[in-house]
Amino acid sequence: MFEKLTKLFAKEALDALFPFVCVGCGREGKSICADCEPGLPRLAPPRFCVVCAEPDVLGRCGWCRAAPVAVDGIRAPYVYSRDSLVRRALIDFKFGDVRDMAEELAGHLAECMARYGITADAIVPVPSHPRRLRERGFNQAALLAAELGKQKGVAVRKSLLPRTSDAPSQLSVAGRVNRWSNVAGSFVCEESVDGLSLLLVDDIVTTGATMSACAEALKANGAREVWGLAVARTRSGG
């Protein structure tokens, strides 16, 4: 109890000294304030692929019709674009070491889960390779998953899915085919997940290749269903 209170007081002190500033208007309080949030580019039904969440698609996109996809479906509240406030917020979170932003961003994920009726037996963060984790000091997906688990009351299994291949970032790889090849076989699952419904969490989805590779490893060990959830989904080629 004392430890929890100490952490709470420390957080409140830091919030007072270094409050979040809205990336859109500079107002203190949140990274994206209530006035700027309605203008964010939303990934709204029915105009996205029902599997990989590719924007501006009705039903299944051509890629998901042509090839088997291990993940049952991917959802995200926002579209990721170069001029978007979502992009600026995620850059601050991921590369500016603004870790406390995870609570706010996880709130968007929690709302997305409720909107689409997504439930899970456990939440699984998309893992970083150990080398990249050492360089950055944290895995942004793990921070999001931990906060989402608290908000939704769902267990988080952060070590369930080790990453065995240190592939380049998907955002740095051109073309959908190359992105799928880039992460093929990059994940393993050595624990039983028989009959479980699992939810993968990440900050950004590019093509859905990473989440599908994760889902393939989880289903190989018995997962019944694997869904993916991210803060934002890029358009093809972006």
C-alpha positions in Angstrom: 0.0 0.0 0.0 2.8 2.4 0.9 4.7 1.7 -2.3 1.5 2.4 -4.4 1.0 5.7 -2.6 4.6 6.7 -3.1 4.4 6.0 -6.8 1.1 8.0 -7.0 2.6 11.0 -5.2 5.8 10.8 -7.4 3.6 10.7 -10.6 1.5 13.7 -9.4 4.7 15.6 -8.6 6.1 14.9 -12.1 2.8 15.8 -13.8 2.9 19.1 -12.0 6.5 19.9 -12.9 6.4 18.6 -16.4 2.7 18.5 -17.6 1.8 17.1 -21.0 1.5 19.7 -23.7 -0.9 19.1 -26.6 1.0 18.5 -29.8 -1.7 20.4 -31.7 -2.3 23.6 -29.8 0.2 23.6 -26.9 -2.4 23.5 -24.2 -1.2 21.8 -21.0 -2.9 18.6 -19.7 -2.9 16.0 -22.5 -0.7 15.1 -25.5 -3.8 15.6 -27.6 -6.4 17.8 -26.0 -10.1 17.5 -26.1 -10.4 20.4 -28.6 -7.9 18.8 -31.0 -9.0 15.2 -30.7 -12.1 15.5 -32.8 -10.0 16.5 -35.8 -7.9 13.4 -35.8 -8.1 11.2 -38.9 -10.3 8.3 -37.7 -10.4 4.8 -39.0 -14.1 4.6 -39.3 -16.3 1.7 -40.5 -17.1 0.5 -43.0 -14.3 2.0 -44.9 -11.4 -0.3 -43.9 -10.4 -3.9 -44.6 -12.2 -6.1 -42.1 -9.0 -8.2 -41.6 -5.9 -6.0 -41.9 -7.7 -2.6 -41.4 -6.3 -1.1 -44.6 -8.1 2.3 -44.9 -10.5 3.1 -47.7 -11.5 -0.5 -48.4 -14.9 -2.1 -48.2 -14.9 -5.8 -47.0 -11.6 -7.5 -47.5 -8.7 -5.8 -49.4 -7.1 -7.6 -52.3 -4.2 -8.8 -50.3 -6.3 -10.4 -47.6 -8.5 -12.1 -50.3 -5.4 -13.4 -52.1 -3.4 -14.8 -49.2 -4.1 -16.4 -45.9 -3.7 -14.1 -42.9 -3.2 -15.6 -39.4 -4.6 -12.7 -37.4 -8.4 -12.8 -37.2 -8.7 -9.0 -37.5 -6.9 -5.8 -36.7 -8.5 -2.6 -35.4 -7.2 0.9 -34.7 -8.9 4.2 -33.7 -6.9 6.4 -36.0 -5.2 6.6 -39.4 -1.4 7.3 -39.4 -0.3 10.0 -41.8 2.7 12.3 -42.1 0.8 15.5 -41.2 -1.3 14.0 -38.4 -1.2 14.9 -34.8 -1.4 11.2 -34.1 2.0 10.7 -35.8 3.5 13.6 -33.7 2.2 12.1 -30.5 3.5 8.6 -31.3 6.9 10.0 -32.2 7.1 11.8 -28.8 6.0 8.6 -27.1 8.3 6.2 -28.9 11.4 8.3 -29.6 11.0 11.2 -27.1 10.9 8.8 -24.1 7.6 10.2 -23.0 6.6 6.9 -21.3 3.8 8.4 -19.2 1.8 9.0 -22.5 1.0 5.2 -22.5 -1.9 5.7 -20.1 -3.5 8.3 -22.4 -2.9 6.3 -25.6 -4.2 3.1 -23.9 -7.4 5.0 -23.2 -7.9 5.3 -27.0 -7.3 1.6 -27.3 -9.8 0.8 -24.6 -12.5 2.9 -26.3 -11.7 1.0 -29.6 -12.1 -2.3 -27.9 -15.5 -1.3 -26.6 -16.6 0.1 -29.9 -15.9 -3.2 -31.7 -16.8 -5.5 -28.9 -13.3 -7.0 -28.7 -12.7 -9.2 -25.7 -9.7 -11.3 -24.8 -8.4 -13.8 -22.2 -5.0 -12.0 -22.2 -3.3 -9.1 -23.9 0.1 -9.7 -25.6 2.4 -6.8 -26.6 4.2 -7.1 -29.9 7.7 -7.8 -28.7 10.9 -5.9 -29.5 14.1 -7.7 -30.2 16.4 -7.6 -27.1 19.0 -5.5 -28.9 16.5 -2.8 -29.8 15.1 -3.0 -26.3 18.5 -2.3 -24.8 19.0 0.6 -27.1 15.7 2.3 -26.4 15.3 1.2 -22.9 11.6 0.2 -23.2 9.1 -1.5 -25.5 6.3 1.0 -26.4 3.9 -1.9 -27.1 4.6 -3.4 -23.6 3.8 0.0 -22.0 0.5 0.3 -23.9 -0.4 -3.3 -23.1 0.2 -2.8 -19.4 -1.9 0.3 -19.3 -4.7 -1.3 -21.4 -4.7 -4.3 -19.1 -5.2 -2.1 -16.1 -8.0 -0.1 -17.7 -9.9 -3.2 -19.0 -9.0 -5.6 -16.2 -7.4 -8.1 -18.5 -4.2 -10.1 -17.8 -1.1 -9.1 -19.7 1.4 -11.8 -20.8 4.4 -9.7 -21.9 6.9 -12.5 -22.2 4.6 -14.9 -24.1 6.0 -14.2 -27.5 9.8 -13.7 -27.8 11.2 -12.0 -30.9 14.0 -14.1 -32.4 14.9 -12.0 -35.4 16.1 -8.3 -35.3 14.3 -7.3 -38.5 14.3 -3.6 -39.6 11.4 -1.4 -38.6 8.4 -2.0 -40.9 8.1 1.7 -41.5 11.6 1.6 -43.1 10.8 -1.3 -45.5 9.2 -0.4 -48.8 6.4 -2.5 -50.3 3.9 -4.9 -48.7 5.6 -8.1 -50.0 8.9 -7.0 -48.5 7.2 -6.1 -45.2 5.7 -9.5 -44.9 9.0 -11.2 -45.8 10.8 -8.9 -43.3 9.0 -10.4 -40.2 8.3 -14.0 -41.4 9.4 -16.4 -38.7 10.5 -13.6 -36.3 8.4 -14.8 -33.3 8.1 -18.0 -31.3 5.6 -19.0 -28.6 6.9 -21.7 -26.1 4.0 -21.6 -23.7 0.6 -23.3 -24.1 -2.2 -21.0 -25.0 -4.7 -23.7 -25.8 -8.2 -22.4 -26.5 -7.3 -18.8 -25.5 -8.5 -15.6 -27.2 -5.6 -13.2 -27.3 -5.2 -9.6 -28.2 -2.0 -8.3 -29.7 -1.1 -4.6 -29.0 1.2 -2.2 -30.8 1.5 1.5 -31.4 1.4 1.4 -35.2 0.2 -1.1 -37.8 1.7 -0.8 -41.3 0.4 -3.7 -43.4 -0.6 -6.1 -40.6 2.4 -8.4 -41.4 3.9 -8.2 -37.9 0.7 -9.0 -36.1 -0.1 -11.8 -38.5 3.4 -13.3 -37.9 2.7 -13.0 -34.1 -0.7 -14.6 -34.6 0.8 -17.5 -36.6 3.2 -18.3 -33.7 0.4 -18.1 -31.1 -2.0 -20.2 -33.1 0.7 -22.8 -33.6 0.7 -23.3 -29.8 -3.1 -23.6 -29.6 -4.6 -20.0 -29.5 -8.2 -20.1 -30.6 -8.4 -16.5 -31.8 -5.9 -13.7 -32.2 -6.9 -10.1 -32.8 -4.7 -7.0 -33.2 -5.1 -3.5 -31.8 -3.0 -0.4 -32.4 -3.3 3.3 -31.9 -3.0 4.0 -35.6 -2.9 2.2 -39.0 -0.9 3.5 -42.0 -2.1 3.5 -45.5 -0.4 1.2 -48.0 3.0 2.5 -48.8 2.9 4.9 -45.9 
